[in-house]
Amino acid sequence: MSTSERLIESTRELLWERGYVGTSPKAILERAGAGQGSMYHHFKGKPDLALAAIRRTAEELRATVEGVLGGPGTPYERIEAYLLRERDVLRGCPLGRLTMDPDVIASDELRAPVDETLDRIRGRIAGIVEEGKEQGQFASSLDGAEIAAAVIATVQGGYVLARASGSPAAFDTAVRGLLALLAPQSP
């Protein structure tokens, strides 16, 4: 792995663990095993490196989510697969966690990949809900955009509840509750 790749990967890990504010250039260099001038040789500074790391995390999350939502099954089964996919619940979402960081939120540039990714996921889920309505699997009264927002809120809120309690049980309970509400009704 090249030095710039090690810097990006180390920054991704540190952002997830500590957030932007808690990620110092020194910690990045130590984690990457890189020399003092390396970061400034490859990047303009911490914000530039953080942006590369956030974009990489966003791309990876979008690909993972698309792999699940674009997989086989009925619309309900695909949403179920997204909600039940394996996650490190107690670590939280690597992107959602950044929304709690004031420096990320204050920066349009750093916030953009986070917002764009959440929008894409919401849009993808909304489309699947609409597909389910057309197939008669979901009630025609459901609004795809509202259900998609509820799915994202359940996942992100589930992370918060799990981290607060120190147990993934709260996340699992929230997911089961949402799935019960979305479950197709038998005629």
N, C-alpha and C positions, 0 to 999 in steps of 0.2 A: 504494500500500500504506500502510495506517495505521501510526502509530508503534508501536502494540501488536503489529501483525503483523510489522513489521520487527524488533522486539525478539525475538519468538518465533522467527522464521526465523534471525536472527543467533545466537541461543542454540542452536538445533538444529545449525547448522554448527559452532559452537565446541565443543559437547559431543562431536560426532563427531571433531573434530580433536584436542581437548585433554583431554576428559573433564571431569567436574564440578569436580574440585579445580583443574584448570588453567584453568578459565573464570572470569575475574574480572568483576565488574560493569563495570569500566572497559572491558575488552575487548568486552563485549556492547554497551555504549553506542557505542564507536568503530565497531564493525562495522555497527551499525544506523544510524549517523549521527544519533544521538539525543542530546538534551541531558541534563545531569546528573540532573535530577529526573524524567525521563521514566519510568524503570523503576519508581520508587516511586509515580508517579502511576497507573500501570496495574497494577502488581503489588505484593504485600506485601514482596517482596524477591527475592533470587536463588533461594531454594528454590521459591517460588511460580512464578516465571518458568521455572525449569528444569522444573518439573512440567508446565507448559503445553507446553513444547517437547518433552519426552519423550512426553507423550500424543499430540501431533501426529505425531511420528516413528512411534510405535506404530501409530496409525491408518493412516498411509500405508503402512507395511510390511505390515500385515494386508490392506489393499486390493490391494497388488501381488501378494502371495502368493495371495490368493483368486482374482485374475484368472488366475493360472497354474494353480493346482490345480483351479479350477472350470472350466477350459477344456475343449476337446474332446480326445478320445483315450481310450485304454485307461487303466486305473489305472497301469500301468507308464509309459506315455507321459506322463502328467500329473506323476508323480514325477520322471521324467527331465527334463521341461520346467522343473520347479522347481529341480532341481539344476544345470541348464545355463543358467538364465536369466542375462541380462547383469547383471553386478555389477561394482562397483569393488573388486575383490578386495584390492588392496593398502591400501585405506582401511579395510577390515574392515566389520563389521556395525555400523550406527549404534546398535543396541540392545545387541547382544552385547558391544560394547566397554564399555558402561556397567557390566556385571557385574564388571569389573576395578577399578571405582572404589570405594574403601572408603566414601566418603560416601554414594554411591547405595545400596550394599548395606546400610549401617547404617540407612537411612531406609525404613521400610515404605511410606511414601507415594511416594517416588521410585522404589523398586524395583517396586512393584505393576504399573505398565503394562508393564514389561519382562517380568516373570514371566507376566502374563496373556497377552501376545502370544506368547511362546514356547509356553505351554500351548495356546493356540488353534491354532497352527501344528502342534504335535505331534498334537493331537486330529484335525485335518483330515487329516493324513497317515495317521494310524492308521485312520481311516474309509476312506480310499482303499485301504489295504492290505487291510482286511477285504472291501471290494468286490471287489478283485482275487482274493482267496481264493474268494469265492462264485462268481466267473466261471471259476475254475480256472486263472487266470493265475499266481497265486502258490501255493506249497505250503501245504497246509492246516495244516502244523505251525508256520508263521510266526505270531508274535504281533504284531498291529498296533501296539500301544503300544511294544514293544521296537524294531520296525523304525523307527517314527517317531522314537524317541529316537536311534537310530543315524543317521538322516538329518540331524537337527538337529546332532548331535555332529560329523558329517562336515563340514557346512557351517561351523559355528563353529570347529572345529579346523582346517579347511582355511584359514580366514582367518588364524589364528595362524601356521600353517606358512608361508603365502605371505608374510606380513609379516616373519617371522623371516628368510626367505631373500631377501627383496626381489624375489620373482618369483611371478607367479600360477601357475607350473607345479605347485607343490606342491598348491595347491587343486584344479587340474584333475586331477591324478593321483589324489587322494583321491576325487573325484567319479566318475571313471572306474572306480575299484576298487569303489566301492559299487554303481554301476550294473551292473557285471559280476556281482556277487553277487546282485543282485535280478532280473537278466534272466530272463524266463520261459523255461522249458526246453521244447524241442520234444519232442512225444511220440515 
